[in-house]
Amino acid sequence: MLYAPDLTPLIQAIHDAPPRLVYVFAGAGSLALHWLHAVAGSSRTLLEARDCYAPRSLAAVLGAPPARAVSVETASTMATWAWNHAANLAEDPWPLLGVGCTAAIASDRARRGADRAVVAVRSASATRIYELFLDKEHRDRAAEEELISRLVILAIAEGCGMERASLTLGPEEALRVTHYPTPA
């Protein structure tokens, strides 16, 4: 789905909220960037976005190749990098978010492992991790991309202080959310 009109009010609320953010993604999550730009006001929200599709691009953000590209550690490191980068880009004293998304979704080649995604949102006070476990039999690549991008939008909204909205998951799919205070 190229456009998601049901997300427009939520994205407008994100644009109206104070946080500014940097978004870094690998493997999926590109529709989230499109949807953020599709609603007027994205210049008040996005400082920068980066698609780390090549392994060397992801390694450049992480500082080294990851042990596992799709993991809590990778997404958390991406979000921390994004938060630090936002601090370097921000010209005003706004609250900042660093958002990282890493995913393995349906492909045209054989791939080991489950289809899944990890989204991390880092603020000054906490990092929230969203682990999404997908059912390969339930969704095709486009549907997985859409669901992961929806998760990114919902995670950003929660990072902006909004109440967590729910995702529509299949019977064999699951979402686990974990909250970690940021060390002082």
C-alpha positions as a LaTeX table, in Angstrom:
\begin{tabular}{lrrr}
\hline
Residue & $x$ (\AA) & $y$ (\AA) & $z$ (\AA) \\
\hline
Met1 & 0.00 & 0.00 & 0.00 \\
Leu2 & 1.68 & 3.15 & $-1.19$ \\
Tyr3 & $-0.60$ & 5.47 & 0.76 \\
Ala4 & $-2.18$ & 4.79 & 4.15 \\
Pro5 & $-4.95$ & 7.37 & 4.73 \\
Asp6 & $-5.88$ & 5.78 & 8.07 \\
Leu7 & $-2.46$ & 6.86 & 9.38 \\
Thr8 & $-2.82$ & 10.51 & 8.31 \\
Pro9 & $-4.20$ & 11.81 & 11.66 \\
Leu10 & $-1.49$ & 10.00 & 13.60 \\
Ile11 & 1.26 & 11.25 & 11.31 \\
Gln12 & $-0.13$ & 14.79 & 11.55 \\
Ala13 & 0.01 & 14.46 & 15.35 \\
Ile14 & 3.64 & 13.30 & 15.04 \\
His15 & 4.44 & 16.37 & 12.93 \\
Asp16 & 2.69 & 18.59 & 15.49 \\
Ala17 & 4.61 & 17.06 & 18.41 \\
Pro18 & 7.91 & 18.60 & 19.49 \\
Pro19 & 10.41 & 15.76 & 18.87 \\
Arg20 & 12.70 & 15.90 & 15.86 \\
Leu21 & 14.20 & 12.66 & 14.64 \\
Val22 & 16.67 & 10.80 & 12.51 \\
Tyr23 & 15.41 & 7.52 & 11.02 \\
Val24 & 17.78 & 4.72 & 9.96 \\
Phe25 & 16.45 & 1.53 & 8.42 \\
Ala26 & 17.72 & $-1.68$ & 6.82 \\
Gly27 & 15.77 & $-4.42$ & 5.07 \\
Ala28 & 12.29 & $-2.85$ & 5.40 \\
Gly29 & 10.57 & 0.23 & 6.76 \\
Ser30 & 10.81 & 2.42 & 3.67 \\
Leu31 & 7.07 & 3.04 & 3.49 \\
Ala32 & 7.23 & 4.72 & 6.90 \\
Leu33 & 9.50 & 7.38 & 5.42 \\
His34 & 7.17 & 7.80 & 2.45 \\
Trp35 & 4.14 & 8.14 & 4.72 \\
Leu36 & 5.89 & 10.70 & 6.94 \\
His37 & 6.66 & 12.79 & 3.84 \\
Ala38 & 3.17 & 12.29 & 2.38 \\
Val39 & 1.62 & 14.32 & 5.22 \\
Ala40 & 2.45 & 18.01 & 5.26 \\
Gly41 & 4.77 & 18.99 & 8.08 \\
Ser42 & 7.49 & 16.36 & 7.75 \\
Ser43 & 10.14 & 19.09 & 7.78 \\
Arg44 & 9.15 & 19.71 & 11.42 \\
Thr45 & 9.77 & 16.04 & 12.25 \\
Leu46 & 12.53 & 14.57 & 10.11 \\
Leu47 & 16.09 & 15.81 & 10.33 \\
Glu48 & 17.44 & 12.97 & 8.18 \\
Ala49 & 16.64 & 9.44 & 7.02 \\
Arg50 & 19.06 & 6.78 & 5.87 \\
Asp51 & 18.41 & 3.47 & 4.09 \\
Cys52 & 21.28 & 1.12 & 4.98 \\
Tyr53 & 20.49 & $-1.60$ & 2.47 \\
Ala54 & 24.06 & $-2.62$ & 1.68 \\
Pro55 & 25.90 & $-4.48$ & 4.47 \\
Arg56 & 28.75 & $-1.93$ & 4.37 \\
Ser57 & 26.27 & 0.92 & 4.79 \\
Leu58 & 24.83 & $-0.72$ & 7.91 \\
Ala59 & 28.34 & $-1.42$ & 9.20 \\
Ala60 & 29.22 & 2.27 & 8.74 \\
Val61 & 26.32 & 3.25 & 11.03 \\
Leu62 & 27.08 & 0.51 & 13.58 \\
Gly63 & 30.84 & 1.03 & 13.58 \\
Ala64 & 31.42 & $-2.59$ & 12.52 \\
Pro65 & 29.56 & $-5.39$ & 10.75 \\
Pro66 & 26.80 & $-6.70$ & 13.04 \\
Ala67 & 26.89 & $-10.20$ & 14.50 \\
Arg68 & 23.25 & $-10.44$ & 13.35 \\
Ala69 & 21.71 & $-7.80$ & 11.11 \\
Val70 & 18.21 & $-8.29$ & 12.54 \\
Ser71 & 18.56 & $-8.18$ & 16.30 \\
Val72 & 17.71 & $-6.10$ & 19.33 \\
Glu73 & 21.38 & $-5.09$ & 19.60 \\
Thr74 & 21.55 & $-3.93$ & 15.97 \\
Ala75 & 18.30 & $-1.93$ & 16.13 \\
Ser76 & 19.30 & $-0.38$ & 19.45 \\
Thr77 & 22.71 & 0.63 & 18.11 \\
Met78 & 21.06 & 2.09 & 15.00 \\
Ala79 & 18.67 & 4.13 & 17.18 \\
Thr80 & 21.51 & 5.37 & 19.38 \\
Trp81 & 23.51 & 6.38 & 16.31 \\
Ala82 & 20.42 & 8.15 & 14.94 \\
Trp83 & 19.81 & 9.95 & 18.27 \\
Asn84 & 23.44 & 11.14 & 18.42 \\
His85 & 23.26 & 12.21 & 14.77 \\
Ala86 & 20.03 & 14.11 & 15.48 \\
Ala87 & 21.84 & 15.97 & 18.27 \\
Asn88 & 24.50 & 17.02 & 15.75 \\
Leu89 & 21.90 & 18.16 & 13.20 \\
Ala90 & 19.37 & 19.91 & 15.43 \\
Glu91 & 19.61 & 23.68 & 15.44 \\
Asp92 & 16.91 & 24.25 & 18.06 \\
Pro93 & 16.60 & 22.81 & 21.57 \\
Trp94 & 13.86 & 20.33 & 20.63 \\
Pro95 & 13.48 & 16.87 & 22.17 \\
Leu96 & 15.14 & 14.30 & 19.91 \\
Leu97 & 14.42 & 10.75 & 18.83 \\
Gly98 & 16.67 & 8.25 & 17.12 \\
Val99 & 14.75 & 5.56 & 15.26 \\
Gly100 & 16.29 & 2.34 & 13.98 \\
Cys101 & 14.55 & $-0.42$ & 12.05 \\
Thr102 & 16.15 & $-3.63$ & 10.85 \\
Ala103 & 14.22 & $-6.42$ & 9.16 \\
Ala104 & 14.36 & $-9.65$ & 7.21 \\
Ile105 & 11.32 & $-10.09$ & 4.99 \\
Ala106 & 10.17 & $-12.26$ & 2.07 \\
Ser107 & 12.77 & $-12.35$ & $-0.68$ \\
Asp108 & 13.30 & $-13.74$ & $-4.17$ \\
Arg109 & 16.14 & $-15.91$ & $-2.88$ \\
Ala110 & 16.46 & $-18.59$ & $-0.24$ \\
Arg111 & 17.09 & $-17.08$ & 3.19 \\
Arg112 & 17.64 & $-18.75$ & 6.53 \\
Gly113 & 15.56 & $-17.76$ & 9.48 \\
Ala114 & 12.18 & $-16.30$ & 10.21 \\
Asp115 & 10.71 & $-13.15$ & 8.74 \\
Arg116 & 11.00 & $-10.54$ & 11.48 \\
Ala117 & 11.76 & $-6.93$ & 12.32 \\
Val118 & 13.15 & $-5.00$ & 15.25 \\
Val119 & 12.39 & $-1.31$ & 15.70 \\
Ala120 & 14.11 & 0.79 & 18.36 \\
Val121 & 13.25 & 4.33 & 19.41 \\
Arg122 & 15.84 & 6.16 & 21.52 \\
Ser123 & 15.11 & 9.33 & 23.47 \\
Ala124 & 17.17 & 11.16 & 26.08 \\
Ser125 & 15.61 & 9.04 & 28.83 \\
Ala126 & 14.87 & 5.62 & 27.34 \\
Thr127 & 15.06 & 3.16 & 24.49 \\
Arg128 & 11.94 & 1.22 & 23.55 \\
Ile129 & 12.39 & $-1.96$ & 21.50 \\
Tyr130 & 9.65 & $-3.49$ & 19.33 \\
Glu131 & 10.32 & $-7.05$ & 18.15 \\
Leu132 & 7.91 & $-8.18$ & 15.44 \\
Phe133 & 7.71 & $-11.87$ & 14.54 \\
Leu134 & 6.03 & $-12.50$ & 11.18 \\
Asp135 & 4.33 & $-15.54$ & 9.68 \\
Lys136 & 5.92 & $-16.25$ & 6.28 \\
Glu137 & 2.75 & $-18.04$ & 5.19 \\
His138 & 0.44 & $-15.17$ & 6.16 \\
Arg139 & 1.97 & $-12.23$ & 4.23 \\
Asp140 & 3.86 & $-11.53$ & 1.04 \\
Arg141 & 6.78 & $-9.08$ & 0.83 \\
Ala142 & 4.59 & $-6.03$ & 0.21 \\
Ala143 & 2.34 & $-6.88$ & 3.15 \\
Glu144 & 5.35 & $-7.42$ & 5.42 \\
Glu145 & 6.83 & $-4.06$ & 4.35 \\
Glu146 & 3.51 & $-2.36$ & 5.10 \\
Leu147 & 3.17 & $-3.95$ & 8.54 \\
Ile148 & 6.74 & $-3.10$ & 9.52 \\
Ser149 & 6.33 & 0.49 & 8.31 \\
Arg150 & 3.11 & 0.77 & 10.32 \\
Leu151 & 5.04 & $-0.43$ & 13.35 \\
Val152 & 7.67 & 2.27 & 12.75 \\
Ile153 & 4.97 & 4.97 & 12.63 \\
Leu154 & 3.33 & 3.64 & 15.80 \\
Ala155 & 6.71 & 3.47 & 17.57 \\
Ile156 & 7.53 & 7.06 & 16.57 \\
Ala157 & 4.11 & 8.17 & 17.82 \\
Glu158 & 4.74 & 6.49 & 21.15 \\
Gly159 & 8.17 & 8.14 & 21.27 \\
Cys160 & 6.36 & 11.46 & 20.80 \\
Gly161 & 4.28 & 10.73 & 23.90 \\
Met162 & 1.16 & 9.36 & 22.24 \\
Glu163 & $-0.68$ & 6.30 & 23.43 \\
Arg164 & 0.43 & 3.05 & 21.80 \\
Ala165 & $-1.90$ & 1.95 & 19.03 \\
Ser166 & $-2.25$ & $-1.69$ & 18.07 \\
Leu167 & $-1.24$ & $-3.56$ & 14.93 \\
Thr168 & $-3.38$ & $-6.15$ & 13.20 \\
Leu169 & $-1.37$ & $-9.34$ & 13.43 \\
Gly170 & $-2.04$ & $-12.82$ & 12.12 \\
Pro171 & $-2.57$ & $-15.75$ & 14.49 \\
Glu172 & 1.07 & $-16.89$ & 14.20 \\
Glu173 & 2.52 & $-13.36$ & 14.53 \\
Ala174 & 3.62 & $-11.57$ & 17.68 \\
Leu175 & 4.90 & $-8.22$ & 18.90 \\
Arg176 & 7.08 & $-7.91$ & 21.99 \\
Val177 & 7.78 & $-4.44$ & 23.41 \\
Thr178 & 10.56 & $-3.80$ & 25.91 \\
His179 & 11.45 & $-0.52$ & 27.61 \\
Tyr180 & 15.01 & 0.26 & 28.78 \\
Pro181 & 15.96 & 3.42 & 30.69 \\
Thr182 & 18.92 & 5.20 & 29.11 \\
Pro183 & 22.01 & 4.91 & 31.34 \\
Ala184 & 23.11 & 8.22 & 32.84 \\
\hline
\end{tabular}
